[in-house]
Amino acid sequence: MDYHHQQQHHQQQHYDGGENDYRQQEDDWDRDLLLDPAWEKQQRKTFTAWCNSHLRKAGTQIENIEEDFRDGLKLMLLLEVISGERLAKPERGKMRVHKISNVNKALSFITSKGVKLVSIGAEEIVDGNAKMTLGMIWTIILRFAIQDISVEETSAKEGLLLWCQRKTAPYKNVNIQNFHISWKDGLGFCALIHRHRPELIDYGKLRKDDPMTNLNTAFDVAEKYLDIPKMLDAEDIVGTARPDEKAIMTYVSSFYHAFSGAQKAETAANRICKVLAVNQENEQLMEDYEKLASDLLEWIRRTIPWLENRAPENTMQAMQQKLEDFRDYRRLHKPPKVQEKCQLEINFNTLQTKLRLSNRPAFMPSEGKMVSDISNAWGGLEGAEKGYEEWLLNEIRRLERLDHLAEKFRQKAAIHEAWTDGKEEMLQQKDFETATLSEIKALLKKHEAFESDLAAHQDRVEQIAAIAQELNELEYYDSPSVNARCQRICDQWDLLGVLTQKRSESLQRTEKLLETIDQLYLEFAKRAAPFNNWMEGAMEDLQDTFIVHTIEEIQGLSTAHEQFKATLPEADKERLSILGIQNEIAKIVQTYHVNMAGTNPYTTIDPQEINTKWEKVRQLVPQRDQALIEEHARQQNNERLRRQFANQANIIGPWIQTKMEEIGRISIEMHGTLEDQLTHLRQYEKSIVNYKPKIDQLEGDHQQIQEALIFDNKHTNYTMEHIRVGWEQLLTTIARTINEIENQILTRDAKGISQDQMNEFRASFNHFDRKRTGMMDAEDFRACLISMGYNMGEAEFARIMSIVDPNRLGVVTFQAFIDFMSRETADTDTADQVMASFKVLAGDKNYILADELRRELPPDQAEYCIARMSPYTGPDAVPGALDYMSFSTALYGESDL
């Protein structure tokens, strides 16, 4: 009976503090009692029955509560029975002073238990004061029957009320809000009995409008089966508007103490709730992993065909747009997917760790959604990505070359077509038929000059054909029009050859008829033609477009241009010499009055044309100078961009490699606690993230290089792709390492492993990790176990290896090693423990009913069990019986649900 003693200090504080207001209410109720005889009657009856329920244990009882406690003897005996303690020896005399002494001893004992008695003295009790006697008994009931009740951090009256509300919550027609009118219909008492002993009352037959039957049923059943004496009559409650609260609280507290053993079932229910909550959380994590894996694989599936599409574009602008789309993919679309992939691996590792810590089987994702499957798909994505970027750059180079060749073809073709314009008509003239001898000779010489000119243009025709052939080989999109134009030029060239041959033969036939020819015109024609051809070639070369990629190439062009300029003085002398011939002809004509019709019969080139073309050449030279200077400046800027990128890349590349090596060392070394290592790694991660602006700056330099169409860089071996891959690997590695340390902390805390044990595990692991790879092979692991005192044969070692290396990779990671060691030393919930808990809820039956689950478990977890439990088929089965044994086993993966 001494179950109240340990709460003495707490109760002292409660009575001295927060209970003062409550006691003030009690005094108010006592004053009201004088005005309500019905309440006094109920208290007399209830308190008398309550006292007798304890006094009968000492073989006595009382009949009149204010008379039988007057001598203090039964009062002291009552306190000894309910406290389990011995009071001071009572006085056996019959005198008033002896009675007062005994009552004072009882009151002193009550006070010693932390109860503050207000206006209650021994004289009033000895004199038989009914009000004081009832107040004293109510104080005793509060202290020893109600004050120690504790439900969910509430105690005494509030705790008892909360207990009643919790137990009657499933009963829709019961609403307990107080200890007076909430009990008038009797359903509250019946619900308490039915909740704990449903076989005693047929609750479904009770009616809210029949309180007398309900109350009598509850009081009779409680007295007969629960050993709770009948403290009130049904008429006492029904006949008053507001039943006495003290009487109801006293009566209800007896039900609480009678059913206190039901707390074992609540404990068992809590254990099941805990296990089910773990299962529900793990199932949600599995669903989240499956969805994230599916989304990532779908994105990879949609992205790879785009990267594998090698359909070329016809224009440089279209290919530049493709390159810009690829840049957006690398900068905007892929990085979030890299983070999702990393997060997926972290979630998978965390889920597996939680499953191990809760003694559950490892999670096996759906087919094709393993971490390795995602890594393989990611590898395919990166392979397609690398090939795609290389193809884009090659296509841009090809289109650049094609644009240059096409422009060169058009220029040469235009020059040639301009030269051939009218040549067919000229070769087909019949002017020699009516010409004089001198005219014939002139026509003949003119034709010879034309043949010389024709031969000089043979090289240009061959160049045009070669360029057209190269455009075909490079698959130029407008090859049909190029081929058609080239064919027209070649056909016309063949026709010119035929026509030239025919005219030559005609002139030769009439040559014998012609004797004289003006040698000066002939000499002018012969010298003017090549000089004119040279000027045309010079103009063509000076206007020719060029494409270079290095300073050396532009310097080569500049050198060639300087060499060309060095020949200009000699060419000018030749020009003056040719013009001198014309001057000499004019002088002869003027001197000898020769009628030459004012034109040179041997050539169409005149001095004005020579001077005009010469001026054109002189104008083109400085333009060519300016173009070379601008290209030289562009190449210098390109070289600056190369060096700028190389300087940063040569710093960032080694920095990333160094950080990777440092993280590798941290993951296998022991420096401080796991929290210290985690803090160190997070600081490392912060320093790495803070380095991101330099990566972004390098990306900007790389974009400038690509926009400048720079395709090589001799100043560094690092490409932007190397830096990107290294940076992504560094971020992934630090995130994985942090996740490993967090999982180690989870394992340590869940298994109760001390820091010294964790350090010892790490020291043993590092000692036998002879290759310093962060993993032990099978032989190293065997040696480690032997060093730790394990004595095992091949079969036992094979069993251990199947635990630490379920994938049969032949290696043991540190996480697997810690899981094994913690499993060897820690205790966790087992299937047998859960099965025993279900058996408590089932009342020691081999099966459990759905109503029992709904009564003891929260609704969502009760329905979770009902949905997954198979029907019980044993010999003692009843309709609706559920098999909790196989369900408990399945929770730990030992059989299928």
Secondary structure, DSSP 8 states (H G I E B T S, - for coil): -GGGGGGHHHHHHHHHTTHHHHHHHHHHHHHHHTT-HHHHHHHHHHHHHHHHHHHGGGT---SSHHHHTTTSHHHHHHHHHHH-----------SHHHHHHHHHHHHHHHHHTT----S--HHHHHTT-HHHHHHHHHHHHIIIIITT-EETTEEHHHHHHHHHHHHHTT-TT----SSSGGGTTSHHHHHHHHHH-GGG--GGG--TT-HHHHHHHHHHHHHHHS-----S-HHHHHTSSS--HHHHHHHHHHHHHHTGGGHHHHHHHHHHHHHHHHHHHHHHHHHHHHHHHHHHHHHHHHHHHHHH-----SSHHHHHHHHHHHHHIIIIIHHHHHHHHHHHHHHHHHHHHHHHHTT-------TT-SHHHHHHHHHHHHHHHHHHHHHHHHHHHHHHHHHHHHHHHHHHHHHHHHHHTTHHHHHT--GGGS--HHHHHHHHHHHHHHHHHHHHTHHHHHHHHHHHHHHHHTT-TTHHHHHHHHHHHHHHHHHHHHHHHHHHHHHHHHHTT-----HHHHHHHHHHHHHHHHHHHHHHHHH-----SSHHHHHHHHHHHHHHHHTHHHHHHHHHHHHHHHHHHHHHHHHHT---TTS-TT-S--HHHHHHHHHHHHHHHHHHHHHHHHHHHHHHHHHHHHHHHHHHHHHHHHHHHHHHHHHHHHHHS--S-HHHHHHHHHHHHHHHHHTHHHHHHHHHHHHHHHHTT----TT-S--HHHHHHHHHHHHHHHHHHHHHHHHHHHHHHHHT--HHHHHHHHHHHHHH-TT-SSEEEHHHHHHHHHHTT----HHHHHHHHHHH-TT--SEEEHHHHHHHHHHHH-----HHHHHHHHHHHTTS-SSB-HHHHHHHS-HHHHHHHHHH--B--STT--TT-B-HHHHHHHHTTSS--
